[in-house]
Amino acid sequence: MRWINTRPSNGARLALMLTPFLLVLVAYAMGSAARLADNANDKLLPGLSGLAGAINRLAFMADARTGEYMLWADTLASLVRLFSGLGIATLVALVLGMLIGMLPYVRALLSPFVAAVSMVPPLALLPILFIVAGLGETSKIALIVIGVTPIMIRDLALKAIEMPREQIIKAETLGGSSWQIGLRVVLPQILPRLITCLRLQLGPAWLFLIAAEAISSDSGLGYRIFLVRRYLAMDVIFPYVAWITLLAVAMDWLLDRLRVSLFPWSDLEKQA
């Protein structure tokens, strides 16, 4: 039997999925124990009990100065910026991606420009954004929008262009206008791709958010990480990094479930 034709059972799939995480956890515990055995005050790899204590302090104990629960306050600040940036980027990408993919004149006008803009390193624009838009929320949200929108536009435009020409011809034969073809033929077929595209841009969006918060902010997950780094507070940095990862994974999973729920015909894994 060829390996390419074998599929794991549900139990085996779960075990395989958990194995890398458990190996990382075991490796960390062993490395931490070895360093703490040599130096009980070592800060580079705090023990699991130290991490648990830090999580308890950050998430379940109010800060003495502000009265806020630090982890939740930072999470709320970061998520507001992230959702604002991704929301604007999604709307712009959907409209421009459809227009570029559907209309040859718009494609000739905007496609080369969008392609060029997508090659600009977004982080290189951060100082310009701070100068133009200030150090407030606008520049942070703008960085996310600039960082992910061009890629999403190109992806959606290509999806629209790849649609079978026969579908457009049939819609035209039935008397559909360009507006009707866009709403009733093109839009339903690129919406699943829009959700997938948004999933693929979650990682870059988090990167741009953390970078902006690290440079200029007074709250947020990225701000907290770069604030405590000067004290080598790895017991704070590790939980924050793990929490950011967990948030990103949860968002990715929820978006995928949304796609399958709204567009079950797009679930390629079940079709396979």
Contacts in CASP RR format, 6 or more apart in sequence:
PFRMAT RR
TARGET T0000
AUTHOR 0000-0000-0000
METHOD contacts of the structure
MODEL  1
MRWINTRPSNGARLALMLTPFLLVLVAYAMGSAARLADNANDKLLPGLSG
LAGAINRLAFMADARTGEYMLWADTLASLVRLFSGLGIATLVALVLGMLI
GMLPYVRALLSPFVAAVSMVPPLALLPILFIVAGLGETSKIALIVIGVTP
IMIRDLALKAIEMPREQIIKAETLGGSSWQIGLRVVLPQILPRLITCLRL
QLGPAWLFLIAAEAISSDSGLGYRIFLVRRYLAMDVIFPYVAWITLLAVA
MDWLLDRLRVSLFPWSDLEKQA
8 16 0 8 1.000
28 45 0 8 1.000
29 47 0 8 1.000
29 48 0 8 1.000
31 45 0 8 1.000
32 45 0 8 1.000
32 46 0 8 1.000
32 47 0 8 1.000
32 48 0 8 1.000
33 47 0 8 1.000
35 42 0 8 1.000
35 44 0 8 1.000
35 45 0 8 1.000
36 42 0 8 1.000
36 45 0 8 1.000
36 47 0 8 1.000
43 232 0 8 1.000
43 233 0 8 1.000
43 234 0 8 1.000
43 235 0 8 1.000
44 232 0 8 1.000
44 234 0 8 1.000
45 234 0 8 1.000
46 54 0 8 1.000
46 234 0 8 1.000
46 235 0 8 1.000
46 238 0 8 1.000
50 235 0 8 1.000
51 235 0 8 1.000
51 238 0 8 1.000
51 239 0 8 1.000
53 235 0 8 1.000
54 235 0 8 1.000
54 236 0 8 1.000
54 239 0 8 1.000
55 71 0 8 1.000
55 239 0 8 1.000
58 69 0 8 1.000
58 70 0 8 1.000
58 71 0 8 1.000
58 236 0 8 1.000
58 239 0 8 1.000
59 69 0 8 1.000
59 70 0 8 1.000
59 71 0 8 1.000
59 72 0 8 1.000
60 69 0 8 1.000
61 69 0 8 1.000
62 68 0 8 1.000
62 69 0 8 1.000
63 69 0 8 1.000
63 70 0 8 1.000
66 73 0 8 1.000
70 224 0 8 1.000
71 239 0 8 1.000
71 240 0 8 1.000
71 243 0 8 1.000
73 219 0 8 1.000
73 220 0 8 1.000
74 219 0 8 1.000
74 220 0 8 1.000
74 221 0 8 1.000
74 222 0 8 1.000
74 223 0 8 1.000
74 224 0 8 1.000
74 240 0 8 1.000
75 220 0 8 1.000
75 221 0 8 1.000
75 243 0 8 1.000
75 247 0 8 1.000
77 217 0 8 1.000
77 219 0 8 1.000
77 220 0 8 1.000
77 221 0 8 1.000
77 223 0 8 1.000
78 209 0 8 1.000
78 213 0 8 1.000
78 220 0 8 1.000
78 221 0 8 1.000
78 222 0 8 1.000
79 247 0 8 1.000
81 137 0 8 1.000
81 140 0 8 1.000
81 141 0 8 1.000
81 144 0 8 1.000
81 209 0 8 1.000
81 212 0 8 1.000
81 213 0 8 1.000
82 144 0 8 1.000
82 205 0 8 1.000
82 206 0 8 1.000
82 209 0 8 1.000
84 137 0 8 1.000
84 141 0 8 1.000
84 144 0 8 1.000
85 141 0 8 1.000
85 144 0 8 1.000
85 145 0 8 1.000
85 205 0 8 1.000
86 144 0 8 1.000
86 148 0 8 1.000
86 198 0 8 1.000
86 201 0 8 1.000
86 202 0 8 1.000
86 205 0 8 1.000
88 141 0 8 1.000
88 145 0 8 1.000
88 149 0 8 1.000
89 144 0 8 1.000
89 145 0 8 1.000
89 147 0 8 1.000
89 148 0 8 1.000
89 149 0 8 1.000
89 152 0 8 1.000
89 201 0 8 1.000
89 205 0 8 1.000
90 152 0 8 1.000
90 194 0 8 1.000
90 198 0 8 1.000
92 145 0 8 1.000
92 149 0 8 1.000
92 153 0 8 1.000
93 149 0 8 1.000
93 152 0 8 1.000
93 153 0 8 1.000
93 155 0 8 1.000
93 156 0 8 1.000
93 194 0 8 1.000
93 197 0 8 1.000
94 156 0 8 1.000
94 190 0 8 1.000
94 194 0 8 1.000
96 110 0 8 1.000
96 114 0 8 1.000
96 153 0 8 1.000
96 157 0 8 1.000
97 153 0 8 1.000
97 154 0 8 1.000
97 156 0 8 1.000
97 157 0 8 1.000
97 160 0 8 1.000
97 190 0 8 1.000
98 156 0 8 1.000
98 157 0 8 1.000
98 160 0 8 1.000
98 182 0 8 1.000
98 186 0 8 1.000
98 187 0 8 1.000
98 190 0 8 1.000
99 106 0 8 1.000
99 110 0 8 1.000
100 106 0 8 1.000
100 107 0 8 1.000
100 110 0 8 1.000
100 111 0 8 1.000
100 114 0 8 1.000
100 153 0 8 1.000
100 157 0 8 1.000
100 160 0 8 1.000
101 107 0 8 1.000
101 156 0 8 1.000
101 157 0 8 1.000
101 158 0 8 1.000
101 160 0 8 1.000
101 161 0 8 1.000
101 186 0 8 1.000
102 160 0 8 1.000
102 178 0 8 1.000
102 181 0 8 1.000
102 182 0 8 1.000
102 186 0 8 1.000
103 178 0 8 1.000
107 157 0 8 1.000
111 157 0 8 1.000
114 150 0 8 1.000
114 153 0 8 1.000
114 154 0 8 1.000
114 157 0 8 1.000
115 150 0 8 1.000
115 154 0 8 1.000
117 150 0 8 1.000
118 150 0 8 1.000
118 151 0 8 1.000
118 153 0 8 1.000
118 154 0 8 1.000
122 143 0 8 1.000
122 146 0 8 1.000
122 147 0 8 1.000
122 208 0 8 1.000
123 143 0 8 1.000
123 208 0 8 1.000
123 211 0 8 1.000
125 143 0 8 1.000
125 146 0 8 1.000
126 139 0 8 1.000
126 143 0 8 1.000
126 211 0 8 1.000
126 212 0 8 1.000
126 215 0 8 1.000
129 139 0 8 1.000
129 142 0 8 1.000
129 143 0 8 1.000
129 146 0 8 1.000
130 139 0 8 1.000
130 215 0 8 1.000
130 216 0 8 1.000
132 139 0 8 1.000
133 139 0 8 1.000
133 142 0 8 1.000
135 216 0 8 1.000
136 216 0 8 1.000
139 212 0 8 1.000
139 216 0 8 1.000
140 209 0 8 1.000
140 212 0 8 1.000
140 213 0 8 1.000
140 217 0 8 1.000
143 208 0 8 1.000
143 209 0 8 1.000
143 211 0 8 1.000
143 212 0 8 1.000
144 205 0 8 1.000
144 208 0 8 1.000
144 209 0 8 1.000
144 212 0 8 1.000
147 204 0 8 1.000
147 205 0 8 1.000
147 208 0 8 1.000
148 201 0 8 1.000
148 204 0 8 1.000
148 205 0 8 1.000
148 208 0 8 1.000
151 197 0 8 1.000
151 201 0 8 1.000
151 204 0 8 1.000
152 194 0 8 1.000
152 197 0 8 1.000
152 198 0 8 1.000
152 201 0 8 1.000
155 193 0 8 1.000
155 197 0 8 1.000
155 200 0 8 1.000
156 190 0 8 1.000
156 193 0 8 1.000
156 194 0 8 1.000
156 197 0 8 1.000
159 189 0 8 1.000
159 190 0 8 1.000
159 193 0 8 1.000
160 186 0 8 1.000
160 189 0 8 1.000
160 190 0 8 1.000
163 185 0 8 1.000
163 186 0 8 1.000
163 189 0 8 1.000
167 185 0 8 1.000
168 181 0 8 1.000
168 185 0 8 1.000
171 180 0 8 1.000
171 181 0 8 1.000
171 184 0 8 1.000
171 185 0 8 1.000
172 181 0 8 1.000
191 262 0 8 1.000
191 263 0 8 1.000
192 259 0 8 1.000
192 262 0 8 1.000
192 263 0 8 1.000
192 266 0 8 1.000
195 255 0 8 1.000
195 256 0 8 1.000
195 258 0 8 1.000
195 259 0 8 1.000
195 262 0 8 1.000
196 259 0 8 1.000
198 255 0 8 1.000
199 252 0 8 1.000
199 255 0 8 1.000
199 256 0 8 1.000
202 248 0 8 1.000
202 251 0 8 1.000
202 252 0 8 1.000
202 255 0 8 1.000
203 248 0 8 1.000
206 244 0 8 1.000
206 248 0 8 1.000
209 222 0 8 1.000
210 221 0 8 1.000
210 222 0 8 1.000
210 225 0 8 1.000
210 244 0 8 1.000
213 220 0 8 1.000
213 221 0 8 1.000
213 222 0 8 1.000
213 223 0 8 1.000
213 226 0 8 1.000
214 222 0 8 1.000
214 223 0 8 1.000
214 225 0 8 1.000
214 226 0 8 1.000
217 223 0 8 1.000
221 240 0 8 1.000
221 243 0 8 1.000
221 244 0 8 1.000
222 240 0 8 1.000
224 236 0 8 1.000
224 240 0 8 1.000
225 236 0 8 1.000
225 237 0 8 1.000
225 240 0 8 1.000
225 241 0 8 1.000
228 236 0 8 1.000
228 237 0 8 1.000
229 237 0 8 1.000
259 266 0 8 1.000
259 267 0 8 1.000
260 266 0 8 1.000
260 267 0 8 1.000
END
